[in-house]
């Protein structure tokens, strides 16, 4: 007998691709040499001011940068949570923290890059947001399935 509602969870292959894309994006942005990362960072900051001016204009540079750090890690947190089982998704923020810690440690060896503990904090906050979003959607889906 077929379920009345299709299963919303992506296949394990799709989850793997999502995790790979999110990871590669984070690593490209965070581990690129300053010569490459600098212009991209400037472009992103300019775009933030153009498209989100009411939000970013009252913010300091550090606040905008911290927010962008968090936003960069939201997809990674979500992808890690999706890659884990429904019971283990809560480990995603821990894994994102470990990835952020590793990234900041590697940055110390990249000329022009400066590791920062605040980046680890904001990256982890982004990972938590992504993971919690996945946890909420999964919980709501399970609740809906039980009711039907």
C-alpha positions in Angstrom: 0.0 0.0 0.0 1.4 3.4 -1.0 1.7 6.2 1.5 -0.8 9.0 1.0 2.1 11.5 1.3 5.3 11.2 -0.7 8.4 10.9 1.4 10.0 14.4 1.6 13.5 13.3 2.6 16.1 13.5 -0.2 17.8 10.3 -1.2 21.2 9.5 0.4 22.9 10.4 -3.0 21.2 13.8 -3.0 22.1 14.4 0.7 25.7 13.5 -0.2 25.8 15.9 -3.1 24.2 18.7 -0.9 26.9 18.0 1.8 29.7 18.1 -0.8 28.5 21.3 -2.4 28.0 23.1 1.0 31.4 21.8 2.2 33.2 22.9 -1.0 31.6 26.4 -0.9 32.6 26.9 2.8 36.2 25.6 2.1 36.6 27.7 -1.0 35.5 30.9 0.8 37.4 30.3 4.1 40.6 28.7 2.8 41.3 30.7 -0.4 44.4 32.9 -0.3 43.9 36.5 0.6 44.5 37.5 -3.0 41.4 35.6 -4.0 39.3 35.9 -0.9 39.8 39.7 -0.5 38.0 40.7 -3.7 35.2 38.2 -3.1 34.8 39.5 0.4 34.6 43.1 -0.8 32.0 42.1 -3.4 29.9 40.2 -0.8 30.0 43.2 1.5 29.0 45.6 -1.3 26.1 43.3 -2.3 25.0 43.1 1.3 24.8 46.9 1.4 23.0 47.1 -1.9 20.4 44.3 -1.3 20.0 44.5 2.5 20.7 48.2 3.1 18.1 48.7 5.8 19.5 45.8 7.7 23.2 46.4 7.3 23.5 50.2 7.2 23.2 50.5 11.0 25.6 47.6 11.6 29.3 47.9 12.0 31.7 46.2 9.6 32.4 43.5 12.2 28.7 42.9 12.8 28.1 42.6 9.0 31.1 40.2 8.7 29.9 38.1 11.6 26.4 37.9 10.2 27.8 36.8 6.8 30.0 34.2 8.6 26.9 32.8 10.2 25.0 32.8 7.0 27.8 31.0 5.1 27.5 28.1 7.6 23.7 27.7 7.6 23.7 25.5 4.5 26.6 23.4 5.9 24.7 22.9 9.2 21.6 21.9 7.3 23.5 19.6 5.0 25.3 17.9 7.9 22.0 17.5 9.7 20.4 15.9 6.6 23.3 13.6 6.1 22.8 12.3 9.7 19.9 10.2 10.8 16.8 11.8 12.3 18.0 10.7 15.7 21.5 12.1 15.3 20.9 15.4 13.6 21.7 17.2 16.8 25.4 16.3 16.3 25.5 18.6 13.3 26.4 21.7 15.3 29.3 19.8 16.9 30.6 18.7 13.5 30.2 22.2 12.1 32.1 23.5 15.2 34.9 21.0 14.5 35.0 22.0 10.8 35.2 25.7 11.7 37.9 25.0 14.3 39.9 23.1 11.7 39.4 25.9 9.1 40.6 28.6 11.5 43.6 26.4 12.4 44.5 25.9 8.7 44.1 29.6 8.1 47.1 30.3 10.3 49.3 28.7 7.6 47.7 30.6 4.7 49.5 33.9 3.9 47.3 36.9 4.6 44.6 34.9 6.4 44.0 35.5 10.1 42.4 32.9 12.3 39.8 34.3 14.7 37.9 32.7 17.6 34.9 35.0 16.8 34.7 33.3 13.4 34.4 29.9 15.0 31.6 31.3 17.2 29.6 32.8 14.3 30.3 29.9 12.0 28.9 27.5 14.7 25.9 29.7 15.2 25.2 29.4 11.5 25.6 25.7 11.7 23.2 25.5 14.6 20.6 27.5 12.7 20.8 25.2 9.7 20.7 22.1 11.8 17.8 23.3 13.9 15.8 24.2 10.7 16.3 20.6 9.5 15.4 19.2 12.9 12.2 21.3 13.0 11.1 20.3 9.4 11.8 16.6 10.2 9.8 16.9 13.5 6.9 18.6 11.8 6.9 16.0 9.0 6.9 13.1 11.5 4.1 14.8 13.5 2.1 15.2 10.3 2.7 11.5 9.3 1.5 10.4 12.8 -1.7 12.4 12.5 -2.6 11.0 9.0 
